[in-house]
Amino acid sequence: MTQCKLSAELAAVVGTKSATRPQVVKKLWVYIKKHKLQDAKKKRIINPDSKLSEVIGKRPVDMLKLASLLSKHIKK
């Protein structure tokens, strides 16, 4: 896998300026779980905090849509 440059917003969430796509997803899930952003009843739903909302928007998001929302923040 190749290292990709991350947007400033995504870098603030995952804690690094460059990473492979799988590393970004892994670090994003660490952030989501650490800050308890998964919906209590529907675990598939992510409720973004102020920092994560800069990356995925302010509305709750289904976890399967995270990859497409991250695409604009990852540059090869």
All heavy atoms as a GROMACS GRO file, in nm:
protein
  599
    1MET      N    1   0.085  -0.118   0.000
    1MET     CA    2   0.000   0.000   0.000
    1MET      C    3   0.090   0.124   0.000
    1MET      O    4   0.196   0.126   0.060
    1MET     CB    5  -0.089   0.002   0.124
    1MET     CG    6  -0.183  -0.116   0.144
    1MET     SD    7  -0.308  -0.150   0.021
    1MET     CE    8  -0.401  -0.003   0.010
    2THR      N    9   0.041   0.227  -0.065
    2THR     CA   10   0.119   0.349  -0.074
    2THR      C   11   0.074   0.450   0.030
    2THR      O   12  -0.044   0.455   0.066
    2THR     CB   13   0.105   0.413  -0.214
    2THR    OG1   14  -0.033   0.440  -0.237
    2THR    CG2   15   0.157   0.321  -0.322
    3GLN      N   16   0.168   0.529   0.075
    3GLN     CA   17   0.139   0.637   0.170
    3GLN      C   18   0.060   0.745   0.097
    3GLN      O   19   0.090   0.780  -0.016
    3GLN     CB   20   0.268   0.696   0.225
    3GLN     CG   21   0.342   0.604   0.320
    3GLN     CD   22   0.281   0.602   0.458
    3GLN    OE1   23   0.199   0.516   0.488
    3GLN    NE2   24   0.321   0.693   0.542
    4CYS      N   25  -0.039   0.800   0.161
    4CYS     CA   26  -0.122   0.906   0.105
    4CYS      C   27  -0.114   1.028   0.196
    4CYS      O   28  -0.099   1.014   0.318
    4CYS     CB   29  -0.266   0.861   0.094
    4CYS     SG   30  -0.291   0.716  -0.007
    5LYS      N   31  -0.126   1.146   0.137
    5LYS     CA   32  -0.132   1.269   0.215
    5LYS      C   33  -0.275   1.288   0.263
    5LYS      O   34  -0.370   1.265   0.188
    5LYS     CB   35  -0.089   1.388   0.130
    5LYS     CG   36   0.057   1.390   0.096
    5LYS     CD   37   0.091   1.514   0.019
    5LYS     CE   38   0.156   1.609   0.117
    5LYS     NZ   39   0.196   1.735   0.055
    6LEU      N   40  -0.289   1.331   0.386
    6LEU     CA   41  -0.421   1.352   0.444
    6LEU      C   42  -0.449   1.501   0.458
    6LEU      O   43  -0.358   1.580   0.479
    6LEU     CB   44  -0.429   1.286   0.581
    6LEU     CG   45  -0.386   1.139   0.590
    6LEU    CD1   46  -0.402   1.088   0.732
    6LEU    CD2   47  -0.463   1.053   0.493
    7SER      N   48  -0.576   1.538   0.446
    7SER     CA   49  -0.615   1.677   0.466
    7SER      C   50  -0.586   1.714   0.612
    7SER      O   51  -0.574   1.627   0.699
    7SER     CB   52  -0.763   1.696   0.435
    7SER     OG   53  -0.842   1.632   0.534
    8ALA      N   54  -0.579   1.843   0.638
    8ALA     CA   55  -0.552   1.890   0.774
    8ALA      C   56  -0.662   1.844   0.871
    8ALA      O   57  -0.632   1.809   0.985
    8ALA     CB   58  -0.542   2.042   0.774
    9GLU      N   59  -0.785   1.843   0.823
    9GLU     CA   60  -0.897   1.802   0.908
    9GLU      C   61  -0.887   1.655   0.947
    9GLU      O   62  -0.904   1.619   1.063
    9GLU     CB   63  -1.032   1.827   0.837
    9GLU     CG   64  -1.062   1.971   0.809
    9GLU     CD   65  -1.001   2.022   0.678
    9GLU    OE1   66  -0.938   1.942   0.603
    9GLU    OE2   67  -1.014   2.142   0.651
   10LEU      N   68  -0.858   1.570   0.849
   10LEU     CA   69  -0.846   1.427   0.876
   10LEU      C   70  -0.722   1.399   0.959
   10LEU      O   71  -0.724   1.316   1.050
   10LEU     CB   72  -0.843   1.347   0.746
   10LEU     CG   73  -0.838   1.195   0.758
   10LEU    CD1   74  -0.952   1.142   0.843
   10LEU    CD2   75  -0.837   1.130   0.621
   11ALA      N   76  -0.612   1.469   0.931
   11ALA     CA   77  -0.489   1.451   1.008
   11ALA      C   78  -0.512   1.484   1.156
   11ALA      O   79  -0.456   1.419   1.244
   11ALA     CB   80  -0.378   1.538   0.950
   12ALA      N   81  -0.594   1.584   1.184
   12ALA     CA   82  -0.624   1.620   1.323
   12ALA      C   83  -0.698   1.507   1.395
   12ALA      O   84  -0.679   1.486   1.514
   12ALA     CB   85  -0.707   1.748   1.326
   13VAL      N   86  -0.779   1.433   1.322
   13VAL     CA   87  -0.855   1.323   1.382
   13VAL      C   88  -0.768   1.199   1.402
   13VAL      O   89  -0.768   1.140   1.510
   13VAL     CB   90  -0.979   1.287   1.295
   13VAL    CG1   91  -1.048   1.163   1.348
   13VAL    CG2   92  -1.076   1.404   1.290
   14VAL      N   93  -0.692   1.160   1.299
   14VAL     CA   94  -0.616   1.035   1.307
   14VAL      C   95  -0.476   1.053   1.365
   14VAL      O   96  -0.412   0.955   1.401
   14VAL     CB   97  -0.607   0.963   1.170
   14VAL    CG1   98  -0.745   0.924   1.122
   14VAL    CG2   99  -0.536   1.046   1.066
   15GLY      N  100  -0.428   1.177   1.374
   15GLY     CA  101  -0.301   1.202   1.440
   15GLY      C  102  -0.176   1.187   1.355
   15GLY      O  103  -0.066   1.175   1.408
   16THR      N  104  -0.190   1.186   1.222
   16THR     CA  105  -0.076   1.176   1.133
   16THR      C  106  -0.107   1.247   1.002
   16THR      O  107  -0.224   1.256   0.962
   16THR     CB  108  -0.036   1.029   1.107
   16THR    OG1  109   0.082   1.026   1.030
   16THR    CG2  110  -0.145   0.951   1.038
   17LYS      N  111  -0.004   1.298   0.934
   17LYS     CA  112  -0.025   1.372   0.809
   17LYS      C  113  -0.023   1.282   0.686
   17LYS      O  114  -0.069   1.321   0.580
   17LYS     CB  115   0.082   1.480   0.793
   17LYS     CG  116   0.068   1.589   0.897
   17LYS     CD  117   0.171   1.697   0.877
   17LYS     CE  118   0.155   1.804   0.983
   17LYS     NZ  119   0.251   1.911   0.966
   18SER      N  120   0.031   1.160   0.700
   18SER     CA  121   0.029   1.065   0.590
   18SER      C  122   0.017   0.924   0.645
   18SER      O  123   0.066   0.893   0.753
   18SER     CB  124   0.156   1.078   0.504
   18SER     OG  125   0.267   1.035   0.576
   19ALA      N  126  -0.053   0.841   0.568
   19ALA     CA  127  -0.074   0.701   0.608
   19ALA      C  128  -0.134   0.628   0.489
   19ALA      O  129  -0.180   0.689   0.393
   19ALA     CB  130  -0.170   0.694   0.727
   20THR      N  131  -0.132   0.495   0.496
   20THR     CA  132  -0.202   0.418   0.394
   20THR      C  133  -0.351   0.422   0.424
   20THR      O  134  -0.391   0.453   0.538
   20THR     CB  135  -0.154   0.271   0.393
   20THR    OG1  136  -0.188   0.210   0.517
   20THR    CG2  137  -0.004   0.261   0.369
   21ARG      N  138  -0.431   0.392   0.326
   21ARG     CA  139  -0.576   0.397   0.344
   21ARG      C  140  -0.622   0.304   0.458
   21ARG      O  141  -0.701   0.346   0.543
   21ARG     CB  142  -0.644   0.362   0.213
   21ARG     CG  143  -0.785   0.408   0.202
   21ARG     CD  144  -0.829   0.392   0.055
   21ARG     NE  145  -0.962   0.439   0.033
   21ARG     CZ  146  -0.999   0.566   0.025
   21ARG    NH1  147  -0.910   0.661   0.039
   21ARG    NH2  148  -1.124   0.598   0.005
   22PRO      N  149  -0.573   0.178   0.463
   22PRO     CA  150  -0.614   0.092   0.576
   22PRO      C  151  -0.572   0.148   0.712
   22PRO      O  152  -0.647   0.134   0.809
   22PRO     CB  153  -0.542  -0.040   0.548
   22PRO     CG  154  -0.518  -0.041   0.401
   22PRO     CD  155  -0.495   0.103   0.364
   23GLN      N  156  -0.457   0.212   0.720
   23GLN     CA  157  -0.413   0.272   0.846
   23GLN      C  158  -0.507   0.386   0.886
   23GLN      O  159  -0.539   0.401   1.004
   23GLN     CB  160  -0.270   0.326   0.834
   23GLN     CG  161  -0.165   0.219   0.827
   23GLN     CD  162  -0.028   0.276   0.794
   23GLN    OE1  163  -0.015   0.382   0.732
   23GLN    NE2  164   0.076   0.206   0.836
   24VAL      N  165  -0.550   0.463   0.788
   24VAL     CA  166  -0.642   0.574   0.816
   24VAL      C  167  -0.773   0.520   0.874
   24VAL      O  168  -0.822   0.571   0.976
   24VAL     CB  169  -0.670   0.657   0.688
   24VAL    CG1  170  -0.784   0.756   0.712
   24VAL    CG2  171  -0.545   0.729   0.642
   25VAL      N  172  -0.827   0.418   0.812
   25VAL     CA  173  -0.954   0.360   0.859
   25VAL      C  174  -0.937   0.304   1.000
   25VAL      O  175  -1.022   0.325   1.087
   25VAL     CB  176  -1.004   0.252   0.761
   25VAL    CG1  177  -1.125   0.180   0.816
   25VAL    CG2  178  -1.036   0.316   0.626
   26LYS      N  179  -0.828   0.237   1.023
   26LYS     CA  180  -0.802   0.178   1.156
   26LYS      C  181  -0.792   0.288   1.262
   26LYS      O  182  -0.853   0.279   1.368
   26LYS     CB  183  -0.673   0.097   1.151
   26LYS     CG  184  -0.647   0.020   1.278
   26LYS     CD  185  -0.525  -0.070   1.262
   26LYS     CE  186  -0.502  -0.150   1.387
   26LYS     NZ  187  -0.389  -0.241   1.376
   27LYS      N  188  -0.717   0.394   1.232
   27LYS     CA  189  -0.701   0.504   1.328
   27LYS      C  190  -0.832   0.580   1.348
   27LYS      O  191  -0.860   0.628   1.457
   27LYS     CB  192  -0.591   0.600   1.282
   27LYS     CG  193  -0.453   0.540   1.293
   27LYS     CD  194  -0.348   0.633   1.239
   27LYS     CE  195  -0.214   0.564   1.240
   27LYS     NZ  196  -0.110   0.641   1.301
   28LEU      N  197  -0.911   0.589   1.242
   28LEU     CA  198  -1.041   0.655   1.254
   28LEU      C  199  -1.131   0.578   1.349
   28LEU      O  200  -1.198   0.636   1.434
   28LEU     CB  201  -1.106   0.667   1.117
   28LEU     CG  202  -1.238   0.740   1.113
   28LEU    CD1  203  -1.220   0.886   1.156
   28LEU    CD2  204  -1.298   0.734   0.975
   29TRP      N  205  -1.131   0.445   1.339
   29TRP     CA  206  -1.212   0.363   1.430
   29TRP      C  207  -1.163   0.373   1.574
   29TRP      O  208  -1.243   0.371   1.667
   29TRP     CB  209  -1.220   0.219   1.382
   29TRP     CG  210  -1.330   0.206   1.282
   29TRP    CD1  211  -1.317   0.195   1.147
   29TRP    CD2  212  -1.469   0.208   1.309
   29TRP    NE1  213  -1.440   0.190   1.088
   29TRP    CE2  214  -1.536   0.198   1.185
   29TRP    CE3  215  -1.545   0.217   1.424
   29TRP    CZ2  216  -1.675   0.198   1.176
   29TRP    CZ3  217  -1.684   0.216   1.413
   29TRP    CH2  218  -1.746   0.206   1.290
   30VAL      N  219  -1.033   0.384   1.591
   30VAL     CA  220  -0.980   0.404   1.727
   30VAL      C  221  -1.036   0.534   1.785
   30VAL      O  222  -1.082   0.538   1.899
   30VAL     CB  223  -0.824   0.406   1.726
   30VAL    CG1  224  -0.770   0.455   1.858
   30VAL    CG2  225  -0.771   0.267   1.693
   31TYR      N  226  -1.036   0.640   1.703
   31TYR     CA  227  -1.090   0.770   1.746
   31TYR      C  228  -1.239   0.759   1.778
   31TYR      O  229  -1.285   0.808   1.881
   31TYR     CB  230  -1.066   0.874   1.636
   31TYR     CG  231  -1.118   1.011   1.671
   31TYR    CD1  232  -1.040   1.100   1.742
   31TYR    CD2  233  -1.247   1.051   1.634
   31TYR    CE1  234  -1.087   1.225   1.776
   31TYR    CE2  235  -1.295   1.176   1.667
   31TYR     CZ  236  -1.215   1.263   1.738
   31TYR     OH  237  -1.262   1.386   1.773
   32ILE      N  238  -1.314   0.693   1.690
   32ILE     CA  239  -1.459   0.679   1.709
   32ILE      C  240  -1.490   0.605   1.839
   32ILE      O  241  -1.576   0.646   1.917
   32ILE     CB  242  -1.523   0.608   1.588
   32ILE    CG1  243  -1.521   0.701   1.466
   32ILE    CG2  244  -1.665   0.561   1.619
   32ILE    CD1  245  -1.556   0.634   1.335
   33LYS      N  246  -1.419   0.497   1.863
   33LYS     CA  247  -1.444   0.419   1.985
   33LYS      C  248  -1.397   0.491   2.110
   33LYS      O  249  -1.464   0.488   2.214
   33LYS     CB  250  -1.380   0.282   1.973
   33LYS     CG  251  -1.454   0.197   1.871
   33LYS     CD  252  -1.398   0.059   1.861
   33LYS     CE  253  -1.478  -0.014   1.754
   33LYS     NZ  254  -1.485  -0.153   1.772
   34LYS      N  255  -1.283   0.558   2.103
   34LYS     CA  256  -1.229   0.632   2.218
   34LYS      C  257  -1.325   0.742   2.263
   34LYS      O  258  -1.344   0.764   2.382
   34LYS     CB  259  -1.093   0.693   2.182
   34LYS     CG  260  -1.031   0.773   2.292
   34LYS     CD  261  -0.897   0.829   2.250
   34LYS     CE  262  -0.837   0.914   2.359
   34LYS     NZ  263  -0.710   0.976   2.316
   35HIS      N  264  -1.387   0.809   2.167
   35HIS     CA  265  -1.477   0.920   2.197
   35HIS      C  266  -1.623   0.879   2.201
   35HIS      O  267  -1.712   0.965   2.210
   35HIS     CB  268  -1.454   1.034   2.096
   35HIS     CG  269  -1.318   1.093   2.106
   35HIS    ND1  270  -1.283   1.187   2.200
   35HIS    CD2  271  -1.205   1.069   2.036
   35HIS    CE1  272  -1.157   1.219   2.187
   35HIS    NE2  273  -1.106   1.147   2.088
   36LYS      N  274  -1.648   0.747   2.194
   36LYS     CA  275  -1.783   0.690   2.203
   36LYS      C  276  -1.880   0.757   2.106
   36LYS      O  277  -1.987   0.806   2.145
   36LYS     CB  278  -1.834   0.700   2.347
   36LYS     CG  279  -1.748   0.621   2.442
   36LYS     CD  280  -1.796   0.632   2.584
   36LYS     CE  281  -1.710   0.542   2.667
   36LYS     NZ  282  -1.664   0.590   2.789
   37LEU      N  283  -1.843   0.756   1.978
   37LEU     CA  284  -1.923   0.822   1.875
   37LEU      C  285  -2.020   0.727   1.804
   37LEU      O  286  -2.098   0.771   1.721
   37LEU     CB  287  -1.832   0.891   1.774
   37LEU     CG  288  -1.739   0.997   1.833
   37LEU    CD1  289  -1.651   1.056   1.725
   37LEU    CD2  290  -1.817   1.104   1.904
   38GLN      N  291  -2.015   0.598   1.837
   38GLN     CA  292  -2.111   0.503   1.779
   38GLN      C  293  -2.243   0.519   1.852
   38GLN      O  294  -2.246   0.537   1.974
   38GLN     CB  295  -2.062   0.360   1.795
   38GLN     CG  296  -1.976   0.313   1.683
   38GLN     CD  297  -1.942   0.167   1.698
   38GLN    OE1  298  -1.867   0.131   1.788
   38GLN    NE2  299  -1.994   0.084   1.611
   39ASP      N  300  -2.352   0.513   1.778
   39ASP     CA  301  -2.485   0.520   1.838
   39ASP      C  302  -2.503   0.402   1.933
   39ASP      O  303  -2.461   0.290   1.903
   39ASP     CB  304  -2.591   0.515   1.728
   39ASP     CG  305  -2.728   0.546   1.782
   39ASP    OD1  306  -2.761   0.665   1.791
   39ASP    OD2  307  -2.801   0.450   1.815
   40ALA      N  308  -2.562   0.426   2.047
   40ALA     CA  309  -2.577   0.321   2.149
   40ALA      C  310  -2.664   0.205   2.102
   40ALA      O  311  -2.635   0.089   2.132
   40ALA     CB  312  -2.634   0.382   2.277
   41LYS      N  313  -2.770   0.234   2.029
   41LYS     CA  314  -2.862   0.128   1.984
   41LYS      C  315  -2.827   0.076   1.846
   41LYS      O  316  -2.829  -0.044   1.824
   41LYS     CB  317  -3.006   0.179   1.986
   41LYS     CG  318  -3.055   0.206   2.126
   41LYS     CD  319  -3.199   0.248   2.126
   41LYS     CE  320  -3.244   0.273   2.270
   41LYS     NZ  321  -3.382   0.315   2.278
   42LYS      N  322  -2.798   0.165   1.754
   42LYS     CA  323  -2.764   0.126   1.617
   42LYS      C  324  -2.614   0.144   1.598
   42LYS      O  325  -2.567   0.252   1.562
   42LYS     CB  326  -2.840   0.211   1.515
   42LYS     CG  327  -2.988   0.192   1.520
   42LYS     CD  328  -3.056   0.279   1.416
   42LYS     CE  329  -3.206   0.263   1.422
   42LYS     NZ  330  -3.271   0.351   1.323
   43LYS      N  331  -2.538   0.041   1.624
   43LYS     CA  332  -2.392   0.048   1.621
   43LYS      C  333  -2.335   0.087   1.485
   43LYS      O  334  -2.221   0.128   1.474
   43LYS     CB  335  -2.330  -0.085   1.664
   43LYS     CG  336  -2.364  -0.123   1.806
   43LYS     CD  337  -2.289  -0.036   1.902
   43LYS     CE  338  -2.310  -0.085   2.044
   43LYS     NZ  339  -2.243  -0.001   2.140
   44ARG      N  340  -2.414   0.075   1.378
   44ARG     CA  341  -2.369   0.112   1.244
   44ARG      C  342  -2.363   0.263   1.224
   44ARG      O  343  -2.302   0.312   1.130
   44ARG     CB  344  -2.462   0.053   1.139
   44ARG     CG  345  -2.460  -0.097   1.133
   44ARG     CD  346  -2.566  -0.149   1.039
   44ARG     NE  347  -2.566  -0.080   0.912
   44ARG     CZ  348  -2.536  -0.136   0.795
   44ARG    NH1  349  -2.507  -0.265   0.793
   44ARG    NH2  350  -2.540  -0.070   0.684
   45ILE      N  351  -2.429   0.338   1.311
   45ILE     CA  352  -2.439   0.483   1.296
   45ILE      C  353  -2.329   0.552   1.375
   45ILE      O  354  -2.308   0.524   1.493
   45ILE     CB  355  -2.578   0.533   1.341
   45ILE    CG1  356  -2.689   0.463   1.265
   45ILE    CG2  357  -2.588   0.684   1.330
   45ILE    CD1  358  -2.689   0.488   1.116
   46ILE      N  359  -2.260   0.646   1.308
   46ILE     CA  360  -2.156   0.726   1.372
   46ILE      C  361  -2.211   0.865   1.395
   46ILE      O  362  -2.256   0.931   1.301
   46ILE     CB  363  -2.029   0.734   1.283
   46ILE    CG1  364  -1.983   0.595   1.238
   46ILE    CG2  365  -1.918   0.811   1.352
   46ILE    CD1  366  -1.953   0.499   1.349
   47ASN      N  367  -2.207   0.912   1.519
   47ASN     CA  368  -2.251   1.047   1.555
   47ASN      C  369  -2.127   1.134   1.571
   47ASN      O  370  -2.060   1.127   1.674
   47ASN     CB  371  -2.332   1.044   1.685
   47ASN     CG  372  -2.457   0.963   1.671
   47ASN    OD1  373  -2.534   0.982   1.578
   47ASN    ND2  374  -2.478   0.870   1.762
   48PRO      N  375  -2.093   1.216   1.471
   48PRO     CA  376  -1.967   1.290   1.475
   48PRO      C  377  -1.964   1.398   1.583
   48PRO      O  378  -2.064   1.464   1.609
   48PRO     CB  379  -1.959   1.353   1.335
   48PRO     CG  380  -2.098   1.358   1.286
   48PRO     CD  381  -2.169   1.243   1.350
   49ASP      N  382  -1.846   1.413   1.645
   49ASP     CA  383  -1.824   1.526   1.735
   49ASP      C  384  -1.776   1.642   1.650
   49ASP      O  385  -1.771   1.634   1.528
   49ASP     CB  386  -1.725   1.488   1.846
   49ASP     CG  387  -1.587   1.450   1.795
   49ASP    OD1  388  -1.563   1.456   1.673
   49ASP    OD2  389  -1.503   1.412   1.878
   50SER      N  390  -1.738   1.754   1.712
   50SER     CA  391  -1.700   1.873   1.635
   50SER      C  392  -1.577   1.848   1.547
   50SER      O  393  -1.572   1.895   1.433
   50SER     CB  394  -1.674   1.991   1.729
   50SER     OG  395  -1.571   1.961   1.820
   51LYS      N  396  -1.481   1.772   1.595
   51LYS     CA  397  -1.359   1.745   1.518
   51LYS      C  398  -1.388   1.653   1.399
   51LYS      O  399  -1.346   1.680   1.286
   51LYS     CB  400  -1.256   1.680   1.611
   51LYS     CG  401  -1.114   1.690   1.567
   51LYS     CD  402  -1.026   1.624   1.673
   51LYS     CE  403  -0.898   1.696   1.691
   51LYS     NZ  404  -0.810   1.629   1.786
   52LEU      N  405  -1.462   1.547   1.420
   52LEU     CA  406  -1.494   1.452   1.315
   52LEU      C  407  -1.594   1.511   1.214
   52LEU      O  408  -1.592   1.476   1.097
   52LEU     CB  409  -1.549   1.322   1.374
   52LEU     CG  410  -1.573   1.207   1.278
   52LEU    CD1  411  -1.444   1.170   1.204
   52LEU    CD2  412  -1.626   1.086   1.351
   53SER      N  413  -1.678   1.603   1.259
   53SER     CA  414  -1.776   1.663   1.168
   53SER      C  415  -1.709   1.744   1.057
   53SER      O  416  -1.768   1.763   0.950
   53SER     CB  417  -1.875   1.751   1.245
   53SER     OG  418  -1.811   1.866   1.295
   54GLU      N  419  -1.587   1.788   1.077
   54GLU     CA  420  -1.514   1.858   0.972
   54GLU      C  421  -1.474   1.763   0.860
   54GLU      O  422  -1.445   1.805   0.748
   54GLU     CB  423  -1.390   1.927   1.029
   54GLU     CG  424  -1.424   2.040   1.124
   54GLU     CD  425  -1.301   2.106   1.181
   54GLU    OE1  426  -1.193   2.099   1.118
   54GLU    OE2  427  -1.313   2.168   1.288
   55VAL      N  428  -1.473   1.634   0.888
   55VAL     CA  429  -1.436   1.533   0.789
   55VAL      C  430  -1.559   1.470   0.725
   55VAL      O  431  -1.568   1.460   0.603
   55VAL     CB  432  -1.347   1.423   0.852
   55VAL    CG1  433  -1.314   1.315   0.752
   55VAL    CG2  434  -1.220   1.484   0.911
   56ILE      N  435  -1.656   1.429   0.806
   56ILE     CA  436  -1.770   1.354   0.752
   56ILE      C  437  -1.901   1.432   0.753
   56ILE      O  438  -2.003   1.379   0.710
   56ILE     CB  439  -1.788   1.219   0.825
   56ILE    CG1  440  -1.827   1.238   0.972
   56ILE    CG2  441  -1.664   1.134   0.813
   56ILE    CD1  442  -1.867   1.110   1.042
   57GLY      N  443  -1.902   1.553   0.802
   57GLY     CA  444  -2.025   1.631   0.808
   57GLY      C  445  -2.087   1.623   0.947
   57GLY      O  446  -2.046   1.544   1.030
   58LYS      N  447  -2.187   1.704   0.970
   58LYS     CA  448  -2.247   1.715   1.103
   58LYS      C  449  -2.356   1.612   1.132
   58LYS      O  450  -2.390   1.588   1.245
   58LYS     CB  451  -2.304   1.856   1.121
   58LYS     CG  452  -2.198   1.963   1.116
   58LYS     CD  453  -2.256   2.099   1.142
   58LYS     CE  454  -2.159   2.210   1.118
   58LYS     NZ  455  -2.049   2.222   1.205
   59ARG      N  456  -2.410   1.550   1.027
   59ARG     CA  457  -2.519   1.453   1.046
   59ARG      C  458  -2.465   1.315   1.080
   59ARG      O  459  -2.355   1.280   1.038
   59ARG     CB  460  -2.601   1.442   0.920
   59ARG     CG  461  -2.677   1.567   0.890
   59ARG     CD  462  -2.759   1.548   0.768
   59ARG     NE  463  -2.849   1.660   0.752
   59ARG     CZ  464  -2.953   1.660   0.672
   59ARG    NH1  465  -2.978   1.554   0.598
   59ARG    NH2  466  -3.029   1.765   0.662
   60PRO      N  467  -2.542   1.235   1.152
   60PRO     CA  468  -2.504   1.096   1.176
   60PRO      C  469  -2.487   1.022   1.042
   60PRO      O  470  -2.561   1.048   0.948
   60PRO     CB  471  -2.620   1.039   1.256
   60PRO     CG  472  -2.681   1.158   1.322
   60PRO     CD  473  -2.665   1.270   1.224
   61VAL      N  474  -2.387   0.932   1.036
   61VAL     CA  475  -2.351   0.864   0.912
   61VAL      C  476  -2.346   0.714   0.935
   61VAL      O  477  -2.297   0.669   1.039
   61VAL     CB  478  -2.212   0.914   0.865
   61VAL    CG1  479  -2.163   0.838   0.745
   61VAL    CG2  480  -2.216   1.062   0.836
   62ASP      N  481  -2.394   0.637   0.838
   62ASP     CA  482  -2.382   0.492   0.842
   62ASP      C  483  -2.235   0.458   0.821
   62ASP      O  484  -2.168   0.518   0.736
   62ASP     CB  485  -2.467   0.429   0.732
   62ASP     CG  486  -2.473   0.279   0.745
   62ASP    OD1  487  -2.369   0.214   0.717
   62ASP    OD2  488  -2.579   0.226   0.781
   63MET      N  489  -2.182   0.363   0.895
   63MET     CA  490  -2.039   0.330   0.889
   63MET      C  491  -1.996   0.285   0.750
   63MET      O  492  -1.880   0.300   0.714
   63MET     CB  493  -2.003   0.225   0.994
   63MET     CG  494  -2.060   0.090   0.971
   63MET     SD  495  -2.012  -0.017   1.106
   63MET     CE  496  -2.046  -0.174   1.035
   64LEU      N  497  -2.088   0.231   0.670
   64LEU     CA  498  -2.051   0.187   0.536
   64LEU      C  499  -2.026   0.304   0.441
   64LEU      O  500  -1.966   0.285   0.336
   64LEU     CB  501  -2.160   0.095   0.480
   64LEU     CG  502  -2.181  -0.035   0.557
   64LEU    CD1  503  -2.295  -0.114   0.497
   64LEU    CD2  504  -2.054  -0.117   0.559
   65LYS      N  505  -2.067   0.423   0.478
   65LYS     CA  506  -2.045   0.541   0.394
   65LYS      C  507  -1.918   0.616   0.432
   65LYS      O  508  -1.881   0.712   0.366
   65LYS     CB  509  -2.166   0.633   0.402
   65LYS     CG  510  -2.289   0.566   0.348
   65LYS     CD  511  -2.402   0.659   0.330
   65LYS     CE  512  -2.517   0.574   0.275
   65LYS     NZ  513  -2.628   0.643   0.233
   66LEU      N  514  -1.850   0.572   0.536
   66LEU     CA  515  -1.728   0.640   0.579
   66LEU      C  516  -1.622   0.643   0.470
   66LEU      O  517  -1.557   0.745   0.448
   66LEU     CB  518  -1.670   0.573   0.704
   66LEU     CG  519  -1.737   0.605   0.837
   66LEU    CD1  520  -1.671   0.527   0.949
   66LEU    CD2  521  -1.735   0.753   0.866
   67ALA      N  522  -1.603   0.532   0.401
   67ALA     CA  523  -1.498   0.524   0.299
   67ALA      C  524  -1.517   0.630   0.191
   67ALA      O  525  -1.420   0.697   0.152
   67ALA     CB  526  -1.495   0.385   0.237
   68SER      N  527  -1.639   0.647   0.144
   68SER     CA  528  -1.662   0.748   0.040
   68SER      C  529  -1.644   0.889   0.094
   68SER      O  530  -1.596   0.977   0.022
   68SER     CB  531  -1.801   0.731  -0.021
   68SER     OG  532  -1.900   0.753   0.075
   69LEU      N  533  -1.679   0.913   0.219
   69LEU     CA  534  -1.661   1.045   0.278
   69LEU      C  535  -1.514   1.078   0.302
   69LEU      O  536  -1.475   1.195   0.299
   69LEU     CB  537  -1.740   1.055   0.409
   69LEU     CG  538  -1.892   1.048   0.394
   69LEU    CD1  539  -1.958   1.035   0.530
   69LEU    CD2  540  -1.944   1.169   0.319
   70LEU      N  541  -1.433   0.975   0.325
   70LEU     CA  542  -1.290   0.997   0.348
   70LEU      C  543  -1.214   1.026   0.219
   70LEU      O  544  -1.108   1.088   0.223
   70LEU     CB  545  -1.229   0.874   0.415
   70LEU     CG  546  -1.271   0.845   0.558
   70LEU    CD1  547  -1.208   0.716   0.607
   70LEU    CD2  548  -1.237   0.960   0.649
   71SER      N  549  -1.266   0.982   0.107
   71SER     CA  550  -1.196   0.993  -0.021
   71SER      C  551  -1.149   1.134  -0.052
   71SER      O  552  -1.038   1.153  -0.101
   71SER     CB  553  -1.282   0.942  -0.135
   71SER     OG  554  -1.300   0.805  -0.122
   72LYS      N  555  -1.231   1.234  -0.025
   72LYS     CA  556  -1.191   1.371  -0.057
   72LYS      C  557  -1.085   1.426   0.039
   72LYS      O  558  -1.029   1.531   0.013
   72LYS     CB  559  -1.312   1.462  -0.063
   72LYS     CG  560  -1.389   1.475   0.065
   72LYS     CD  561  -1.513   1.558   0.044
   72LYS     CE  562  -1.600   1.558   0.170
   72LYS     NZ  563  -1.723   1.629   0.151
   73HIS      N  564  -1.057   1.354   0.146
   73HIS     CA  565  -0.955   1.398   0.242
   73HIS      C  566  -0.824   1.321   0.229
   73HIS      O  567  -0.729   1.346   0.302
   73HIS     CB  568  -1.009   1.381   0.385
   73HIS     CG  569  -1.122   1.473   0.415
   73HIS    ND1  570  -1.102   1.604   0.454
   73HIS    CD2  571  -1.256   1.456   0.409
   73HIS    CE1  572  -1.219   1.663   0.472
   73HIS    NE2  573  -1.314   1.574   0.445
   74ILE      N  574  -0.819   1.227   0.133
   74ILE     CA  575  -0.699   1.146   0.111
   74ILE      C  576  -0.648   1.170  -0.030
   74ILE      O  577  -0.720   1.151  -0.127
   74ILE     CB  578  -0.729   0.996   0.132
   74ILE    CG1  579  -0.778   0.971   0.274
   74ILE    CG2  580  -0.607   0.912   0.100
   74ILE    CD1  581  -0.825   0.829   0.300
   75LYS      N  582  -0.524   1.215  -0.040
   75LYS     CA  583  -0.463   1.242  -0.170
   75LYS      C  584  -0.344   1.150  -0.192
   75LYS      O  585  -0.262   1.132  -0.103
   75LYS     CB  586  -0.418   1.387  -0.180
   75LYS     CG  587  -0.536   1.483  -0.166
   75LYS     CD  588  -0.494   1.623  -0.190
   75LYS     CE  589  -0.606   1.722  -0.186
   75LYS     NZ  590  -0.697   1.718  -0.079
   76LYS      N  591  -0.336   1.093  -0.310
   76LYS     CA  592  -0.225   1.000  -0.340
   76LYS      C  593  -0.097   1.071  -0.371
   76LYS      O  594  -0.087   1.180  -0.401
   76LYS     CB  595  -0.263   0.910  -0.457
   76LYS     CG  596  -0.375   0.815  -0.420
   76LYS     CD  597  -0.403   0.722  -0.532
   76LYS     CE  598  -0.514   0.627  -0.491
   76LYS     NZ  599  -0.545   0.529  -0.589
   0.00000   0.00000   0.00000
